[in-house]
């Protein structure tokens, strides 16, 4: 949902002034979007709720640090905070260790990118949620957040080539999962 610039700018001011109804309005406008970002990183429903709550609280308690920079800047900043809080949550829970542990696994043969036109967005989200946490984190940071391998390495505390390797493995595993999904759905038709 696109929020008009004037509305967003006024909302920022109201949030920074501590207006209670502004927090509810922010939640109404952005909760689904931000929860969707959390769900790209965190598969477990209870963990997702906790991480989303952490992100929301962080946004509200750090809104004074935010500087409005034009239309969409609040949404963009809130998304960045949500990604960082999701990663922090995974680190705290020890769930990003898989990135470090999987490094020694030999590479598998390259999978072709499967066509995605037969798969629903919900089914694709479900398949993504089944990726190991570390693979999912690297894939999301690279594909959705547009981070370089150098940036991912800094965020996750890994080497740059480990980020590239994890992305390669995540893509291969996802391609295999999509092929299996399509095979199963075609068998049931």
C-alpha positions in Angstrom: 0.0 0.0 0.0 1.4 3.4 -1.0 1.0 6.1 1.6 0.8 9.6 0.2 3.8 11.8 1.1 1.8 14.4 3.2 0.2 11.6 5.2 3.5 9.9 5.8 5.2 13.1 6.8 2.4 14.1 9.2 2.5 10.5 10.7 6.2 10.8 11.3 5.7 14.1 13.2 2.9 12.6 15.2 5.0 9.5 16.1 7.9 11.7 17.1 5.6 13.8 19.3 4.5 10.5 21.0 0.9 10.6 19.9 -0.7 7.3 20.8 -3.1 7.2 17.9 -0.2 7.7 15.5 1.3 4.3 16.7 -2.0 2.6 15.9 -2.1 4.3 12.5 1.5 3.3 11.8 0.6 -0.3 12.7 -2.5 -0.3 10.5 -0.6 1.0 7.6 2.6 -1.0 7.8 2.1 -4.1 10.0 1.3 -6.6 7.1 4.2 -5.3 5.0 6.7 -5.5 7.9 5.4 -8.9 9.1 6.0 -10.1 5.5 9.6 -9.0 5.7 10.0 -10.8 9.0 8.5 -14.0 7.5 11.1 -14.0 4.8 13.7 -14.6 7.5 11.9 -16.4 10.3 9.8 -19.5 9.6 8.6 -20.4 13.0 5.2 -18.7 13.8 6.0 -18.0 17.4 9.5 -16.7 16.6 8.0 -14.6 13.8 5.6 -12.9 16.3 8.4 -12.2 18.7 10.7 -10.8 16.0 7.9 -8.7 14.6 7.1 -7.3 18.0 10.8 -6.5 18.6 11.0 -4.7 15.3 7.8 -2.7 16.0 9.0 -1.7 19.4 12.4 -0.7 18.0 10.8 1.4 15.4 8.6 3.2 17.9 11.4 3.7 20.4 13.8 5.0 17.8 11.5 7.1 15.7 13.1 10.3 17.1 16.3 9.3 15.2 14.4 9.0 11.9 14.7 11.9 9.5 11.9 12.2 6.9 13.5 12.3 3.4 10.4 12.2 1.2 7.7 9.9 0.1 8.3 6.3 1.1 11.2 7.1 3.4 9.3 6.0 6.6 8.3 2.7 5.0 11.9 2.1 3.7 13.4 2.9 7.1 10.9 0.7 8.9 11.7 -2.1 6.5 15.5 -1.8 7.1 14.9 -1.8 10.9 12.7 -4.9 10.5 15.4 -6.8 8.5 18.0 -5.8 11.1 15.8 -6.8 14.0 15.0 -10.2 12.3 18.7 -10.9 11.8 19.4 -9.9 15.4 16.6 -12.2 16.6 18.1 -15.1 14.7 21.6 -14.4 16.0 20.3 -14.2 19.6 18.5 -17.5 19.1 21.6 -19.1 17.6 19.8 -19.8 14.4 22.3 -18.2 12.1 25.0 -20.8 13.0 23.9 -22.8 10.0 25.6 -20.2 7.8 28.9 -21.0 9.4 28.4 -24.8 9.7 27.3 -25.4 6.1 30.5 -23.8 4.6 32.4 -27.0 4.4 29.7 -28.9 2.4 30.9 -29.6 -1.2 29.0 -27.7 -3.9 26.3 -29.7 -5.8 25.7 -29.6 -9.5 24.1 -26.5 -10.8 20.3 -26.6 -11.0 18.6 -24.7 -13.8 16.2 -22.0 -12.6 12.8 -23.6 -12.6 9.9 -21.7 -14.2 7.8 -20.1 -11.5 4.6 -19.5 -13.5 2.9 -22.7 -12.2 3.5 -21.9 -8.5 1.4 -19.7 -6.3 3.0 -17.0 -4.2 1.8 -18.7 -1.0 3.4 -22.0 -2.1 6.6 -20.3 -3.1 6.7 -18.6 0.4 6.1 -22.0 2.0 9.1 -23.5 0.0 11.3 -20.5 0.9 10.4 -21.0 4.6 11.6 -24.6 4.4 15.2 -23.5 3.4 17.7 -23.7 6.3 17.8 -20.4 8.2 21.2 -19.4 7.0 20.5 -20.1 3.4 17.2 -18.2 3.7 18.9 -15.2 5.3 21.6 -14.9 2.6 19.1 -15.4 -0.2 16.7 -12.7 1.2 19.5 -10.2 1.8 20.8 -10.7 -1.7 17.6 -10.9 -3.7 15.1 -8.8 -1.7 17.4 -6.3 0.1 19.8 -5.9 -2.8 22.8 -6.4 -0.6 26.2 -7.3 -2.0 28.1 -10.3 -0.7 30.5 -7.9 1.1 27.5 -6.3 2.9 25.9 -9.7 3.7 29.3 -10.9 5.1 29.4 -7.9 7.4 25.8 -8.3 8.5 26.1 -12.1 9.2 29.7 -12.2 10.4 30.9 -14.5 7.6 33.4 -14.3 4.7 32.4 -12.8 1.4 33.0 -16.0 -0.5 30.9 -17.9 2.2 28.0 -15.5 1.3 28.3 -16.3 -2.4 28.5 -20.0 -1.7 25.5 -19.9 0.6 23.5 -18.1 -2.1 24.5 -20.7 -4.7 23.4 -23.5 -2.4 20.2 -21.7 -1.4 19.2 -21.3 -5.1 20.1 -24.9 -5.9 18.1 -26.2 -3.0 15.1 -24.0 -3.8 15.2 -25.1 -7.5 15.1 -28.8 -6.3 12.2 -28.1 -4.0 10.3 -26.3 -6.7 10.9 -29.2 -9.1 9.7 -31.7 -6.5 6.6 -29.5 -5.7 5.7 -29.3 -9.4 6.3 -33.1 -9.8 3.9 -33.8 -6.9 1.2 -31.3 -8.1 1.3 -32.8 -11.6 1.0 -36.3 -10.2 -2.1 -35.4 -8.3 -3.9 -33.9 -11.4 
